[in-house]
Amino acid sequence: MKIEGEFLGGGHEVGRLGIYLKCDGARLLFDYGMTATAPPLYPKEAPPIDRMFLTHSHLDHCGMIPWLTARYDIDVVATAMAREVAILLMEDSIKVGQSEGYPEPYDVNDVKIAKRRFREIDFGETMDIGRYQIMAHPAGHIPGATMFELRGRETTLVTGDIHTIDTRLVKGAKPVRCDNLIMEATYSGRNHADRKDTERAFLHKIDEVLDRDGRVIIAAFAVGRTQEILLLLKNHRREFWLDGMGRKVSKIYSSMPEFLLSGKSFRQAANRAKVVRSAHGRTRAARSDIVVTTSGMLDGGPVIDYIDQLKEDPKSAILLTGYQVEGSNGRMLLDQGVIDVKGATIKVNCDVKIFDFSAHAGHDQLLDFAKGCSPERIVLCHGDQRELLADDLRKEGFEVLLPRNGEKFGL
């Protein structure tokens, strides 16, 4: 049962993922996202499909769903958690596009259509499409993230983004035996430090700053990262505030504890946070010890206001909790000690430090995961250094394919 595939985006790059698979007559699409650069990057236009499967609710995987459902009469299969957060992000992307002056590929009405097209699937559940049965497995990346296993005469596993260790938020992904493995390679060539060591260093840095009478601004991605940081701060001796879109995402997470490692622990962490709900609240937060806020790469959101108020204070610190892409304000701050605010370059004299709280598996973890799946063929995607992982996989005897965007491949 031959599968013909093509990456509409996210093949030889990180972001805007779209995996088109033609499986014995069934036309399937896994993810359809945009890369939130300036200007945004979009995948190739999707051909007619029979059904879409969403692995998880990050914009580079879900951001173009309204474009798709406005054109094709299809269902979008996702977990309830992925659906709710994806809708929030799609609505927000319209606001961001309007504020930054970029033409948006869809409008509010298209998002309304998309909302009606979601079909829920739970982990361990299967559904039939064509001659295939498709099963959902937890991916460990963020709450609700899913790997999809296509079962026919051969089995094919599409991972989406995965993490294989247990974090404070979710359990790690487990290998699934398959014939074909379509796997992300975001951290090909790079490994992460031990998670516990990173957590200890992060908390120590916060205490160090507070003990010298400084204040701490924690820049965190709204989906997944903010919530993990809240869990990490749950038992901290000082009060902490929460601002930005992470507030809404946290509310969704609290309402679906079945997708979390511990719903009780997360509710306790969320309840400890003082939430910014007004201009007065933001003023109070700016005077507090710790603020957790978006955006994670400093390219907008409340974090800019907080930095502006503390930029001359060398006792205070800005803590970055995720990878800062080239061209982002966060990368500029790390490399040059400045950020761009509405076209003006501003010098920041605060202490700046980055911590690796990645939600992606590192190189060796990806290698071990693939070996555990024991496939005959592996297709790597969502990585700009895929060759490094491919070399190690080939040494283990695997056949590895590295199609670029727009190139057809067969399984």
N, C-alpha and C positions, 0 to 999 in steps of 0.2 A: 504494500500500500504506500505508494510514493507520495512524499510531501514536497511541494515546491514552495520556497520561501523567498522573502525579500525584506530588507530593512528600509522602511520609508524614512527613517531617521534613527539616530542613536546606534548605528552600526559601528563605525570607526571613531565615534565621539561619545562623550558623556552628555546626555540630555536629549530632548525631543524624540523620545523612543516611540517607534511604531513597528511592530513585527507582523507582517502579512504572511499567512500560511494558507496555501491551497491544498486541502487534504481530501483526496478521493472525492472531489465534487463539492466539499464544504469550504467556503471562503471565510477564514477567521482572521481577526485582528486582535493582537495582544498589545494593549496600551496605545495611546495616541496623545502625545504631550507636546509642550512647547518649552523652549529654553528662555528663561526670563533675563536675557541680556538686554543691552540697549543698542539698537532696537532688538525686539524678541526674534528668535529663530524658530521657524515652523518646519514640520516634517513635509515630505512629499505628499501631494493630494492622494488620499486613499481611494482605491478602486471600489466598486460595489462589493459589499461583504454581506454575509449571512448573520454574523453575530460578533460582538466585541467582548473581550475579557479584560478587565482592569486589574492589574496586579496590586496597585496601591495608590494612595492619594498624595503624591507629590506632583507638582505642576508639570514637571518634565515627563510625566507618564499619563496624566489625566487632562491636561490643559486644553486639548483640542476636541474633547468629546462633543461639546455643543455644535461645533462645525459638522461633525460626523452625523449626529442624530437629526440635524436639520435637513440633511440631504438623503439619508437612507432610512428605510423603515426597519430598524433593527433594535434588538435588546442589547443592553450593556450589563454583563454579568460581573458582580463584585460582592464582597462582603458588605454587611450593613455599615460597618465602621468606615470602610473605604468610600462607600457611597456618600455618607453624610459629610465627611471632610472634603471630598472632591467637589461637591456642590458648593461648599463654602469658598474653596479656592477659585473655582470658575467664576463665581459672582465677583470675587475680589479682583480677579485679573481684568475685568471690564473697567473697574474703578481705576486701577493702576494705569491701564492703557490710556484712559481719558485724561488722567492727571499729568501723564508724561507726554501726551500728544502723539502717541503711536496709534495707527489704525488697528482696530480690534477685528479679528476674523469672524466674530459672532457678536450677537447682542443679547439683551436681557430675555427677549422672547425665545431665543435659541436655547438659553440655559433652562427656561421653563420646560421646553420640550425634552431636554436631556434628563431632567428630574423624573419625568414620567416613564423614561425608557429603561431605568435600572431594574434588573432582576437579581434578587438576593441569592447568594450561595453561602453555605457555612463550611468550615473546615471539616473534611471527611465526607462531605456530600458529593454526589455525582449527578451529572445531567447528560442526556444524550443529544448529540447533534450529528446528523448524517450517520455514517457508520462508526462514529467514534463515541466513546464515553469519556467525559471529562471530569476529573476529580480535583478538588481544591485542597492544598496543603499549606500550613503556616510557613511564611518566609522569614520571620524573625526580624525584618528590617524596621518596621514601625507597626503599631497596632493595626490589625486588619490586613496587613500585607500578605499576599497569596502567591504561591507557586501553582501552576496549572499543569496537570498530567493528562496527556491525550492518550487514551487506551484504544488501540486497534490491534491489528496483527503485530505491530510494533508499538512501543510506547515512546512518547516524546514528552520531556519535561521542560516547560518554559519557566525560568526562575523569577523573572523580574529582578528587583534588587533584593539581595539577601544578606543576612548576618547570621553567623553560626554559633555565636556565644549568647548566653543568657545575660541580658542587661537588667537594670532595675525596672524596666518598663515591659519587656516581652521576653519569651523564651526564644532561643536560637533555632534556626532551621535545621532539619535533619535530612540527610540524603534520601533520595527516592530512586530505587533501581529502575533503569530505563535503557532503551536502545539508543535514543537521541537526546542530547542535552543542549538546550539553548540557554546559555548562562551569561550573566553580567560579568564584566571584567574591570569595574571602575578602579579598583586598587591593584590592578596588575603591576607587579614590580615593587609594590610597597606593602609593608606590614605595619600593624599598629602596636604601640606599647601595651603592656599589660593593663587591662581596664582598671583593676583595683589600684594600681600605682598611679594612673592618671587621675582617678577620683581623689586619692589622698593628696596629690600635688595641688589639685584644684582647690580643695578645702583649705589646705595649708596657705595657699596664696591669698585666699579671702581673709583668713585670720591675720596674716601678715599686714595686709592693707588696713584692716580695721584697727589693729593694734597701734598703727602709726597715725590714727585719726583721719584716715582717708575714707573715701566711699568707693563702692564697687558697682560698675555697670557690667552686666552679663548680657552679651549679645547672643541670641539663640534663635534658631529656625523655629517657626511657629508650630510646625507639625513634627512631633516626636521629640525634638531636642529640648524645647522648652519644658515639656512634661518630665523628661528624664532629669533635667536640672532641678526642677521642683522636688522630685523625690530625693535627690542628693542633698538638698537644703532642708529637708523635712525636720531634722533634729538639730539644726544650727541654733546657736544661742541668741543670735540677733534676728530682728524682724526682716522680712524681705517682701518686696512688692513685685507685682506682675502687671505688665503693660503690653499692648500690641495684640495682634491677632491670636497669639498663643492663648489668650483668655477664652476665646470662643472654642478653639480646638480642645482646650482642657475641659470645658463644659461638656463637649461631645464625649470625650474619653470617660468622664465620670459617669455618664449615662449608659455606657456600655462596658461595664467592668469585666465581662466575659472575655474581652479581647486583651486584657492586661495581665501581667504576671500576678499582680495583687491589686484588685479593685479597692480593697479596704485601705491599703497603704497609700494608694494614689489619692483617694478622697481625703485622707489625713493631710497629705502634702498640699493639696489644692486648698484645703480649708485654712491651713497655716498662712498661706500667701495673702497679703493685702492687695486687693485688686483695684487698679486704677479705673474709675468709671466716669471721671469728670476732670475739668481743667484744675479744679481745686485739689483733687486726688493726685494729679500729676505733679502739682507743686509740692505736695507733701512727700511724694515718692522721691522727688529730686533731692530732698533734704535727708532722706533716710540712708541707712547703711548699705543696703543691697537692692538693686533693681534688675529684674530679669525681663528683657524686652526684645522686640524685633526692630529691624531685620537682622538676621544672622550674619549678613555680609556688609552691614552698614550702608546699604544702598537706598535707604529711605526708612520711614516709620518713626516711631517715638524715640528710638535710640539716638537719632541725630540731635534732638532737643536736649537729651540728657548729656551727651558728649559736649555740646556747645556750652552748657553751664559749668562743666568741670574741666574744660580743656586746658586751663592755666594752672591746674592743681597737680603738682608732681607726686603728692601723697596718694592721690586717688588712682584707680586702675580701671582699664577696660579689658575685660576677659572675653576672648573669642572662643567659641566652643565647637567650631566646625571648619572645614576646609574653605579657604578664601580664594575664589577663582581669579585668574588674571583679569585685570581691568576693574575689579570691584573696589569699593571704598575700603573694605577690610584689608585687601591685599596692599593697597596704597598706604594704609596706616602702618602695616607691618614693615613695609619696605622703605617708606619715606617719612613716616611720622606725620602725615597730613591726610586730610579727607576733603572731598569736594562737596560743598553745600551750595546748591543752586548756582553752580558755575563758579563759585569762589573757592579758592584753595585755602584751607584753614589749618594752621599748625596746631598739633595736639601735644601737650607736654605731660599728659598722664602716663603712668606706667601701662604698658601694653603687653599682653601675653596670650598665646594661643594654646588651646588644649584639644587633643584629638579624642573627641567623643563620637567618632564616626559610627553611622548605622550600617555601614557596608563591611562585608568580609574582606580581610586583608589577603594578600597574595597566597600565603601558605594555607590560610583557611579555605580559600577558593580551590586550591589544589587538593586538599583533603576532602572537601565536599564532592568534587568531581570524581575522585577515586572511589568514594563511598557509593556514588550513583552507578559506577561501573558501566558506562555507556560504550557503544561501539563508535559513535561519532559525537563530537562536541563542536558547537557553534558559539563563538565568543562575540559578545556585543557590549555596547555601553561602556566603552573604554578607549582611551587614546594611546594606550601602550599595550594593546592586547598581545603583541608578539612575545613579550616577556613571559606571560603566563602560558601562551601557546607552546613556547620552547620547552618549558618544564613538563607540560602535559604530554608532548610528543615523546619526551624521554621516558615517560611511563608507558608508552605504547599506544596512546590514543591517537585516533585520526581527528585533526582539528581544522575547522574551516574558519576563515576570517573575511567574510564578504563585507565589502564597503556598502554604504548607502546606495540603493538603486541597483545593486548587483543581485541577480537571481542565484539561488543555491538549491540543491536537491538533497533530500534525506531518504 
